[in-house]
């Protein structure tokens, strides 16, 4: 039978939309605790001090890092549908429990569960998207798609805060309202998501080698063994480990840093100024994805290296800008930092990981790389609390520079599938056999 081009495009749009929405939804339960902290501090019935809150964040991030290494392998074996849908439902349930029962043992348990549940999203959804889009388009598509986490981070906090402190008047509502959003998205994900084009009667976007009997019966750990032998993926993991601390330090400590260095802006102003960083995060992935596909012919590293070099300069100048007392200069520099950090962040953790991890181990590669970054994220949350801000940003600038240097040897690297099959893209009508049930 003939497969019209419109049918292929419709499914690509549908998969793009539902996976984008699914990952953005994870940020509602991810940000719920940060919003609830504002009310917990003043709640005598739940004596949770700031140090314990920081420990809970560290517990969550550690579980998230472990999950990144695990769920990618399971998504390769069982498909993103099972893994991600389970993560959405479990995350919603854990948030609902946290909003209902305010005890330390429950919070400790649920933060562990949240870390594991939310880590199902990235690797599985990247694999899902990579199954519907060929390597030639993956850079700009995943670049545009990666705006989901910047958007989710921007929207989730005001949403939870509005419900908690304007409509309901209690921090418990931050968890419950966020859980409701994630549950609704889980239902939509169940209805509209499919794992591969073949599941809906479409041809594969790239030719896949047939599996032998031995490969079909291989251990679930086999994709991980393949990734650990892949020097390019290991390099991406190292680069992402070096890059992630700066992002999480700004997200978790940005308002504190601004208020300490520029007390004249006030606490509200200190909370608003760092939003320039996340706003730029909406544009950075899109711009770097288009550059890698259009300017560099699907080579991922040139755009990453150039962005990281610019990020190095911006990080080195940041403390000087704070000392000037100019709010506009600080926000402009934060915007540049967001552009040059979120771009490589999305490229390394999604597009490049999927490209160089190959179709059989794409989710494992994305999970491994993002897991390395998640380990770095723990450092991003801890370092600003133990060292002065000048030292921290010098370290971050050095890490960004070193990250660019480790990627430079791969400047001309392209996805293996392009080198093997050229431009195999089923974007024209072609005859295929119907699926057998």
Secondary structure, 3 states (H helix, E strand, C coil): CEECHHHHHHHHHHHHHHHHHHHHHHHHHHHHHHHHHHHHCCCCCCCCCHHHHHHHHHHHHHHHHHHHHHHHHHHHHHCHHHHHHHHHHHHHHHHHHHHHCCCHHHHHHHHHHHHHHHCCHHHHHHHHHHHHCCHHHHHHHHHHHCHHHHHHHHHHHHHHHHHHHHHHCCCHHHHHHHHHHHHHHHHHHHHHCCCCHHHHCCCCCCCCCCCCHHHHCCCCCHHHHHHHCCHHHHHHHHHHHHHHHHHHHHHHHHHHHHHHHCHHHHHHHHHHHCHHHHHHHHHHHHHHHHHHHHHCCCCCHHHHHHHHHHHHHHHHHHHHHHHHCCHHHHHHHHHHHHHHHHHHHHHHHHHHHHHHHCCCCHHHHHHHHHHHHHHHHHHHHHHHHHCCHHHHHHHHHHHHHHHHHHHHCCCCCCCHHHHHHCCCCCCCCEECCCCCC
